[in-house]
Amino acid sequence: HCAMAADGAAEASPPGEPIKVYARFCPLPADAPRPRYGAPPPPAVEGEVPPVDDRPLVTFDEDPGIVHLARGGGEPREFSFEHVYQPAAPQAEVYEKVAKPIVENVLRGYHGAILAYGQTGSGKTHTMLGPNGGEAFARGTTNVVEDSTGILPRCLHDLIRAAADSPGLTLLSASYIEVYQERILDLIAPARVDHGGEQWTVGDARGPALRSFVVPNRGGLLLPEATEVEISTVQDALALLRLGAKRRVQAATEMNGYSSRSHALFVVTVTTQGNLSSKVAQLYLCDLAGSERLDRTGVQGQQLQEAKQINRSLFALKNVITALSETTQRKLIPYRDSKLTRLLQHCIGGNARTAVIVCASLDRANERDTLSALRFGCRAARIRNDARVNVTRTHQELLMALTLANKQLQQLQLRNSSLEREVTVLQELTRIHADARGAGLEVATQGDVATGPTTPAEASAESTLTLSAARLELVQRRLFARQLLPTLLCPLTAKVFSDPVVAGDGFTYDRDALKMQMRNSMLSPCTGSRFPSRAVVANRALAQQLALFRDVLPLPSQGSVDSFARLSADVLTSILSYLDARSLVGCLVLAPSIHCLASDSALWVPLAPPGTSRADAMRVVFRSIRKPGHSLEFRPASRRAGTVSSGLLLASRPRG
């Protein structure tokens, strides 16, 4: 099949590479300086002969890229192109400057296209194949080394020689199709027999049209039903080209004895295979049918229908060129208006390096057609293509890319786990602040309170629970830190982090403890699987939180925290809500890690008498379990027969 696509693009040329446009003029007829075809135009006023413009229609400038067109008696108009070829320009010179750079780029992996455009009889087929509509080449009486040979055979010759001399494996295959009356036909498919037993060739209009599909985001067109033939020698390529040239529809008109009645498209696919990747590029060689003026060509019947379709498709091509050449961005380019523009979609404004040869006439009888062709070329020169090297990766390169992607994915997962933990800490801080504000309290910030944790030995239980303004700030600060405490403990040592780092399993550890763990075993204590590596990432968000609350947190030098500290504050509050007054006071006093929870009025309101306010609930409950003139002493229950009681004893002793 014929496809203009590749799996990816590894390299890119400078963005916005313009289409290169060249102009070539066919010789002026030697038989008459007067209009060559048809009668002279009628006079503007009856009985009055209009003045004759004796100036030549086209004059060439000293600059080889500029041409002047004299029309209507006014000042000559100037047109600028890459190069302007005069009638005496040899075929070899045209190929060297126009087509050879495109062929070299195709061998490097770029898509390429060469289009010949102009009115009928202006020399398009002469430029692409050879003289007399390529008749001599189609009969096999000429070869590629002759001076009259056109661009297409020379391209095939250079491609095959370059493929044979390349160090790697380079494969060539070709397809030859034509657009005849808005139908895509195959020019090199073998003859077939229809249901009626009649044989036809592909160039016949009775043959079935081919389907075409656009390959999205790959800059190409897919023709799955087109015949694609591998070519390895120059003789095979020229034989294939001659076969298609014979089958192409041609007819004689009053303006051209070898008028092409279809748009021909020869596609060469070049596949260069390397060690890890291969490049797939295609060269489109397009010989467009010429525009026709029906009053001058004198066509009738079938040729009249052909001329209508030719002009219609060329008009669609002009609309596409105009839309792409406009400076303002247009949302819709009318590629779908014709099969021709659909086939050339990647060549014009797509992923290809394109050259357009505008063929024109020096005859003043063709003045309007010459002007139209030159304007077409100027508009096409403003179009910019995005040409890229088309690389198809081999399975070894894809495997290497997959391995690299998996490694990058592991690194991203590690980073994501660290960020998730940071987000969790920040969300917890926000929630605690919101809860404190909802209760009418303000959470103390760093520097507001410099006092360290208060132990039962430093103050009595009653003074600890006194909600003075200064103590309230301290209690709220400790409650804030207590909410975060389970996330600030190293899972290896149960101590507050001193230097938190994130390991490969996504969990945070103390740096020194993790090093000791990895010396003994590379298994993660949290997941049970092996660490992917010894690399660690500092958990800076957690380190910042430690710095803010270091003065109200247990120091790592104090050892592991008790079991209560490893539970969240919400879970501890739920557990403590089941205790009676004596047990609740004892737990709060004996366990420093949950001492800050005493400010939660939800623990005291159910234990206080009905009608007690939330602010006074703690004080009322505390006084109800203390005798006047006595202080409270809390101690663990005594050991008995090798067992340890989990209860707490509350004793009331005289003060002093």
PyMOL commands that set and color helices and strands:
alter all, ss='L'
color gray80, all
select helices_A, chain A and resi 91-108+124-128+131-139+151-165+234-247+294-297+302-325+335-337+339-343+364-381+395-438+461-464+469-488+511-520+540-552+556-558+563-566+569-576+581-590+592-599+601-603+605-607+617-624
alter helices_A, ss='H'
color red, helices_A
select strands_A, chain A and resi 2-3+8-12+17-18+20-26+58-60+66-69+77-80+83-85+112-118+169-179+184-186+192-193+199-200+213-215+220-223+229-231+250-251+259-260+263-273+277-287+353-361+384-385+388-393+500-502+508-510+537-538+630-636+639-640+643-644+648-654
alter strands_A, ss='S'
color yellow, strands_A
deselect
rebuild
show_as cartoon
